[in-house]
Amino acid sequence: MKEILWDIPDIGEEEKNAVIDAISNNNIGANGPNIKKLENEINLKFGVKHTVAVCNGTMALIAGLMALKEYLGKEIKIAVPSFSFIASANACSLVGEAILIDCDLKTWNINKSNLPDNIDAIMPVDVGGLPVDYDDILSLGLPVIADSAEAAGGKYKNSYIGSQADIHCFSLHRAKIITSGEGGLITTNNTELYDIISSIINHGYKKDRKPWEYKHNRLGMNCRMTDIAAAIARVQLKKLDFYVNERKKKADIYKKNLPKSVIFQEINENSSHPYFFFGILIKKDIDEICQKALNEKIYFKTWAPAHKQGHFYGKMGKFPNTDLISSSLLLLPIHNKISENEILQVCEFLDKNL
Ligand SMILES: Cc1ncc(COP(=O)(O)O)c(C=O)c1O
């Protein structure tokens, strides 16, 4: 029986040729033309003023938070959902103080009612790609840096995600809807933040330094994307709408064919889900089901929230919704290459075993 993997990137001839082209022109570092071109193409596609391409989504979050901290001119406490991939909470803890918060039982995202007092900024996460209700979050008037790592191609009120919050951070990891192998993007409409971010991701360089100078304005890192990665990302970006439309059809096949007992992530009315992941809540033991599926070469994933993991374990608060969701959540395969037949096989497996 053929394996049904959780993630397979869709890399073809066009990506290969773009890489060969970059290498043939000696553009193996962050020196080539593809990076600027990618940033401009993202600006146009996502309807945002500035994009900074970086080496991965985690560094996008860290650099974005460092820039926000400098912009606000103080130490920052950031509200961040426990229910996310660990990078969201880690980034907040590395740059400021992470205040873990619970999520909504239906959308699995955070909303205004989850937020405590005494925070300086909010990091909402578009969980699985589903955009949070940005109007609701922004109505508090606090700075918002969104972890949109999974949300490329998602829309809020018919606009692509990327321009709603003060800063959005995306991942182009190999499992994501579009990929550059490893890679990330930071988008913002705020030119001051853009200038700070551009400097932080490149050793804190002074903006208007002369080409022969090594002059640095602030603490910085090397989070630069390579031209090779940008070349791949540019090809993938052209396919973003196609991938998202296909993923929506695949999600519909799941919704029609899964047993009636499973619970789906509820989509708020202003958000369009690009389906980075397709999650279901089940009543059976999730580890047992994952092991049974693995025996049949079907790969599922589960998500442990931050407050149940090493660094954050037991440190703060109660998270009843997060506990309920994460203890019954199965993430089903929904990558760009999965066929209808494979999805039906997954449904058949779950029909037999739930
Ligand atoms: C919600 C979320 N945040 C952050 C990241 C980190 O991105 P990366 O793996 O590109 O560092 C990911 C993806 O892995 C993610 O899913």
The ligand as a MOL file (V3000), in Angstrom:
LIG
                    3D

  0  0  0     0  0            999 V3000
M  V30 BEGIN CTAB
M  V30 COUNTS 16 16 0 0 0
M  V30 BEGIN ATOM
M  V30 1 C 2.3240 28.9720 13.4510 0
M  V30 2 C 3.7690 28.8850 13.0800 0
M  V30 3 N 4.6150 29.8150 13.5460 0
M  V30 4 C 5.9170 29.8110 13.2260 0
M  V30 5 C 6.4490 28.8280 12.4110 0
M  V30 6 C 7.9120 28.8200 12.1730 0
M  V30 7 O 8.2720 28.8560 10.8250 0
M  V30 8 P 9.6200 28.1960 10.3250 0
M  V30 9 O 9.4920 26.7180 10.4390 0
M  V30 10 O 9.7330 28.6590 8.9030 0
M  V30 11 O 10.7210 28.7300 11.1630 0
M  V30 12 C 5.6020 27.8360 11.8880 0
M  V30 13 C 6.0530 26.7900 10.9790 0
M  V30 14 O 6.8300 25.9590 11.1250 0
M  V30 15 C 4.2410 27.8540 12.2490 0
M  V30 16 O 3.4130 26.9070 11.8100 0
M  V30 END ATOM
M  V30 BEGIN BOND
M  V30 1 1 1 2
M  V30 2 1 2 3
M  V30 3 2 2 15
M  V30 4 2 3 4
M  V30 5 1 4 5
M  V30 6 1 5 6
M  V30 7 2 5 12
M  V30 8 1 6 7
M  V30 9 1 7 8
M  V30 10 2 8 9
M  V30 11 1 8 10
M  V30 12 1 8 11
M  V30 13 1 12 13
M  V30 14 1 12 15
M  V30 15 2 13 14
M  V30 16 1 15 16
M  V30 END BOND
M  V30 END CTAB
M  END
